[in-house]
Amino acid sequence: MHFHSMVKLWKVVKIVTDRVTDKSKGFDFVTFASKDDAETAITEMNGKALNGQVILMDYVKPTQNLGGGMPIARGPPEPAA
């Protein structure tokens, strides 16, 4: 399965940006429509390259205030300018 076919599984994408530069911090939070969709995306895309960057996917570790893990997708951090 290719990256573009994964897009249809996304429900919400939150791109995390630096407050000063407004540039991506190199990771995003992705909410999938279902747990099965999240598992499919992680299985199919984790460790794959996209535009020369390796995609690393995992579940967010729950905190006391959250009711469970939320899948995330991230790439390596951007080098400092």
N, CA, C and O atoms as a DFTB+ gen file, in Angstrom:
324 C
 N C O
     1  1       0.855      -1.173       0.000
     2  2       0.000       0.000       0.000
     3  2       0.903       1.239       0.000
     4  3       1.900       1.278       0.722
     5  1       0.562       2.234      -0.795
     6  2       1.363       3.450      -0.902
     7  2       0.816       4.544      -0.004
     8  3      -0.329       4.489       0.444
     9  1       1.668       5.551       0.254
    10  2       1.301       6.663       1.131
    11  2      -0.021       7.299       0.711
    12  3      -0.878       7.558       1.556
    13  1      -0.192       7.550      -0.573
    14  2      -1.405       8.238      -1.039
    15  2      -2.670       7.435      -0.730
    16  3      -3.728       8.020      -0.496
    17  1      -2.577       6.117      -0.726
    18  2      -3.753       5.309      -0.396
    19  2      -4.041       5.328       1.102
    20  3      -5.151       4.998       1.518
    21  1      -3.050       5.711       1.925
    22  2      -3.246       5.829       3.375
    23  2      -4.058       7.070       3.735
    24  3      -4.731       7.093       4.765
    25  1      -3.998       8.103       2.891
    26  2      -4.661       9.376       3.191
    27  2      -6.147       9.171       3.456
    28  3      -6.716       9.846       4.314
    29  1      -6.780       8.260       2.742
    30  2      -8.222       8.043       2.929
    31  2      -8.546       7.472       4.315
    32  3      -9.699       7.521       4.744
    33  1      -7.546       6.933       5.017
    34  2      -7.763       6.385       6.354
    35  2      -7.714       7.458       7.435
    36  3      -8.152       7.219       8.560
    37  1      -7.179       8.650       7.105
    38  2      -7.019       9.711       8.091
    39  2      -8.350      10.358       8.414
    40  3      -9.185      10.552       7.531
    41  1      -8.544      10.687       9.658
    42  2      -9.723      11.437      10.084
    43  2      -9.319      12.879      10.387
    44  3      -9.968      13.816       9.923
    45  1      -8.246      13.060      11.168
    46  2      -7.725      14.383      11.534
    47  2      -6.204      14.321      11.497
    48  3      -5.607      13.343      11.947
    49  1      -5.575      15.371      10.958
    50  2      -4.117      15.483      10.973
    51  2      -3.754      16.801      11.634
    52  3      -4.240      17.857      11.229
    53  1      -2.904      16.745      12.648
    54  2      -2.422      17.942      13.345
    55  2      -0.932      18.050      13.070
    56  3      -0.143      17.253      13.577
    57  1      -0.542      19.044      12.260
    58  2       0.868      19.282      11.968
    59  2       1.421      20.178      13.063
    60  3       0.928      21.287      13.272
    61  1       2.433      19.707      13.755
    62  2       3.020      20.440      14.873
    63  2       4.081      21.388      14.320
    64  3       5.021      20.965      13.648
    65  1       3.911      22.688      14.619
    66  2       4.837      23.701      14.114
    67  2       5.485      24.466      15.259
    68  3       4.950      24.543      16.365
    69  1       6.647      25.026      14.964
    70  2       7.353      25.885      15.907
    71  2       6.589      27.200      16.014
    72  3       6.210      27.778      14.995
    73  1       6.363      27.671      17.212
    74  2       5.579      28.896      17.412
    75  2       6.275      30.135      16.869
    76  3       5.614      31.094      16.471
    77  1       7.594      30.124      16.851
    78  2       8.347      31.292      16.382
    79  2       8.505      31.275      14.866
    80  3       8.206      32.265      14.198
    81  1       8.972      30.158      14.323
    82  2       9.261      30.086      12.886
    83  2       8.068      29.626      12.057
    84  3       8.052      29.821      10.842
    85  1       7.079      29.025      12.689
    86  2       5.906      28.456      12.027
    87  2       6.277      27.304      11.082
    88  3       5.489      26.943      10.208
    89  1       7.465      26.730      11.255
    90  2       7.889      25.583      10.450
    91  2       7.579      24.294      11.204
    92  3       7.525      24.264      12.433
    93  1       7.380      23.242      10.435
    94  2       7.095      21.940      11.024
    95  2       8.221      21.506      11.951
    96  3       9.400      21.716      11.664
    97  1       7.834      20.895      13.073
    98  2       8.821      20.341      14.001
    99  2       9.241      18.930      13.587
   100  3      10.082      18.320      14.248
   101  1       8.676      18.415      12.518
   102  2       9.073      17.106      12.013
   103  2       8.213      15.963      12.506
   104  3       8.541      14.799      12.275
   105  1       7.106      16.276      13.187
   106  2       6.183      15.215      13.587
   107  2       4.758      15.741      13.536
   108  3       4.514      16.942      13.653
   109  1       3.835      14.826      13.361
   110  2       2.412      15.146      13.259
   111  2       1.628      14.178      14.130
   112  3       2.113      13.104      14.487
   113  1       0.419      14.574      14.459
   114  2      -0.521      13.687      15.130
   115  2      -1.616      13.360      14.127
   116  3      -2.225      14.260      13.547
   117  1      -1.864      12.078      13.927
   118  2      -2.873      11.642      12.969
   119  2      -3.910      10.817      13.714
   120  3      -3.574       9.857      14.408
   121  1      -5.163      11.195      13.567
   122  2      -6.269      10.411      14.115
   123  2      -6.893       9.648      12.956
   124  3      -7.223      10.230      11.923
   125  1      -7.051       8.359      13.132
   126  2      -7.636       7.522      12.102
   127  2      -9.101       7.255      12.427
   128  3      -9.533       7.392      13.572
   129  1      -9.851       6.875      11.408
   130  2     -11.276       6.617      11.571
   131  2     -11.530       5.417      12.481
   132  3     -12.554       5.357      13.163
   133  1     -10.606       4.470      12.492
   134  2     -10.788       3.288      13.341
   135  2      -9.425       2.755      13.774
   136  3      -8.394       3.110      13.202
   137  1      -9.437       1.909      14.779
   138  2      -8.202       1.272      15.243
   139  2      -7.623       0.392      14.142
   140  3      -6.404       0.329      13.978
   141  1      -8.479      -0.282      13.392
   142  2      -8.011      -1.114      12.279
   143  2      -7.275      -0.275      11.238
   144  3      -6.240      -0.692      10.718
   145  1      -7.815       0.922      10.933
   146  2      -7.153       1.815       9.979
   147  2      -5.785       2.239      10.503
   148  3      -4.817       2.293       9.746
   149  1      -5.706       2.539      11.799
   150  2      -4.428       2.935      12.406
   151  2      -3.427       1.789      12.319
   152  3      -2.269       2.003      11.961
   153  1      -3.861       0.589      12.640
   154  2      -2.971      -0.567      12.588
   155  2      -2.494      -0.835      11.165
   156  3      -1.332      -1.183      10.952
   157  1      -3.390      -0.674      10.190
   158  2      -3.014      -0.845       8.787
   159  2      -1.961       0.176       8.391
   160  3      -0.960      -0.173       7.766
   161  1      -2.180       1.436       8.752
   162  2      -1.232       2.495       8.404
   163  2       0.131       2.243       9.041
   164  3       1.161       2.394       8.385
   165  1       0.139       1.864      10.301
   166  2       1.406       1.608      10.988
   167  2       2.123       0.419      10.351
   168  3       3.327       0.485      10.101
   169  1       1.406      -0.648      10.090
   170  2       1.999      -1.838       9.486
   171  2       2.560      -1.544       8.098
   172  3       3.658      -1.986       7.758
   173  1       1.803      -0.800       7.302
   174  2       2.188      -0.557       5.914
   175  2       3.213       0.555       5.733
   176  3       4.013       0.499       4.800
   177  1       3.208       1.575       6.612
   178  2       4.020       2.762       6.361
   179  2       5.200       2.961       7.306
   180  3       6.132       3.686       6.959
   181  1       5.196       2.354       8.469
   182  2       6.285       2.567       9.423
   183  2       7.618       2.132       8.820
   184  3       7.760       1.000       8.357
   185  1       8.589       3.038       8.829
   186  2       9.912       2.745       8.294
   187  2      10.068       2.984       6.805
   188  3      11.170       2.848       6.274
   189  1       8.985       3.340       6.116
   190  2       9.045       3.610       4.680
   191  2       9.531       5.038       4.438
   192  3       9.384       5.901       5.304
   193  1      10.108       5.286       3.265
   194  2      10.593       6.622       2.902
   195  2       9.523       7.375       2.117
   196  3       8.820       6.799       1.287
   197  1       9.415       8.661       2.395
   198  2       8.524       9.560       1.664
   199  2       9.303      10.841       1.418
   200  3       9.718      11.514       2.362
   201  1       9.501      11.175       0.153
   202  2      10.268      12.372      -0.210
   203  2      11.633      12.397       0.476
   204  3      12.085      13.447       0.932
   205  1      12.280      11.249       0.546
   206  2      13.612      11.165       1.126
   207  2      13.658      11.134       2.645
   208  3      14.747      11.120       3.220
   209  1      12.516      11.124       3.309
   210  2      12.451      11.085       4.771
   211  2      11.804       9.770       5.204
   212  3      10.828       9.326       4.600
   213  1      12.343       9.160       6.234
   214  2      11.776       7.913       6.752
   215  2      10.607       8.245       7.670
   216  3      10.723       9.091       8.557
   217  1       9.482       7.573       7.453
   218  2       8.289       7.760       8.278
   219  2       8.371       6.807       9.466
   220  3       8.553       5.602       9.292
   221  1       8.237       7.346      10.660
   222  2       8.194       6.541      11.880
   223  2       6.808       6.703      12.483
   224  3       6.381       7.822      12.767
   225  1       6.107       5.601      12.680
   226  2       4.743       5.661      13.202
   227  2       4.634       4.833      14.468
   228  3       5.228       3.760      14.581
   229  1       3.870       5.345      15.416
   230  2       3.634       4.638      16.668
   231  2       2.395       5.243      17.309
   232  3       1.874       6.256      16.841
   233  1       1.934       4.625      18.369
   234  2       0.819       5.171      19.130
   235  2       1.346       6.159      20.159
   236  3       2.403       5.947      20.752
   237  1       0.604       7.236      20.367
   238  2       0.938       8.168      21.445
   239  2       0.730       7.429      22.752
   240  3      -0.263       6.722      22.924
   241  1       1.659       7.592      23.663
   242  2       1.512       6.969      24.976
   243  2       0.486       7.761      25.779
   244  3       0.615       8.979      25.901
   245  1      -0.521       7.102      26.324
   246  2      -1.572       7.825      27.044
   247  2      -1.039       8.503      28.303
   248  3      -0.144       7.997      28.980
   249  1      -1.621       9.660      28.591
   250  2      -1.322      10.344      29.843
   251  2      -2.516      10.150      30.757
   252  3      -3.500       9.515      30.379
   253  1      -2.432      10.685      31.932
   254  2      -3.524      10.536      32.888
   255  2      -4.826      11.131      32.358
   256  3      -5.908      10.647      32.690
   257  1      -4.730      12.178      31.538
   258  2      -5.924      12.874      31.065
   259  2      -6.508      12.283      29.794
   260  3      -7.625      12.635      29.417
   261  1      -5.779      11.385      29.115
   262  2      -6.266      10.821      27.869
   263  2      -6.792       9.419      28.112
   264  3      -6.299       8.689      28.971
   265  1      -7.802       9.060      27.338
   266  2      -8.425       7.770      27.514
   267  2      -7.829       6.659      26.678
   268  3      -8.405       5.573      26.630
   269  1      -6.711       6.875      26.021
   270  2      -6.093       5.832      25.214
   271  2      -5.081       6.427      24.272
   272  3      -4.936       7.647      24.193
   273  1      -4.381       5.576      23.558
   274  2      -3.361       6.056      22.636
   275  2      -3.952       6.579      21.348
   276  3      -4.976       6.084      20.877
   277  1      -3.308       7.580      20.782
   278  2      -3.683       8.116      19.488
   279  2      -2.516       7.859      18.545
   280  3      -1.382       8.202      18.879
   281  1      -2.757       7.263      17.368
   282  2      -1.663       7.002      16.453
   283  2      -1.004       8.298      15.998
   284  3      -1.677       9.314      15.823
   285  1       0.320       8.261      15.806
   286  2       1.032       9.429      15.306
   287  2       1.924       9.020      14.149
   288  3       2.289       7.852      14.007
   289  1       2.259       9.970      13.350
   290  2       3.232       9.774      12.281
   291  2       4.253      10.882      12.405
   292  3       3.894      12.035      12.646
   293  1       5.508      10.549      12.245
   294  2       6.528      11.583      12.353
   295  2       7.717      11.214      11.489
   296  3       7.922      10.054      11.131
   297  1       8.479      12.216      11.171
   298  2       9.721      12.032      10.441
   299  2      10.861      12.479      11.322
   300  3      10.642      12.889      12.462
   301  1      12.078      12.408      10.811
   302  2      13.210      12.862      11.615
   303  2      13.139      14.366      11.833
   304  3      12.544      15.067      11.015
   305  1      13.724      14.885      12.905
   306  2      13.659      16.319      13.163
   307  2      14.363      17.106      12.070
   308  3      15.354      16.649      11.499
   309  1      13.845      18.288      11.786
   310  2      14.455      19.184      10.810
   311  2      15.738      19.748      11.401
   312  3      15.774      20.051      12.594
   313  1      16.801      19.900      10.598
   314  2      18.023      20.505      11.131
   315  2      17.791      21.968      11.473
   316  3      17.025      22.658      10.801
   317  1      18.460      22.440      12.527
   318  2      18.330      23.840      12.936
   319  2      18.950      24.733      11.871
   320  3      19.986      24.404      11.293
   321  1      18.301      25.868      11.620
   322  2      18.794      26.796      10.587
   323  2      19.941      27.627      11.094
   324  3      20.475      28.457      10.359
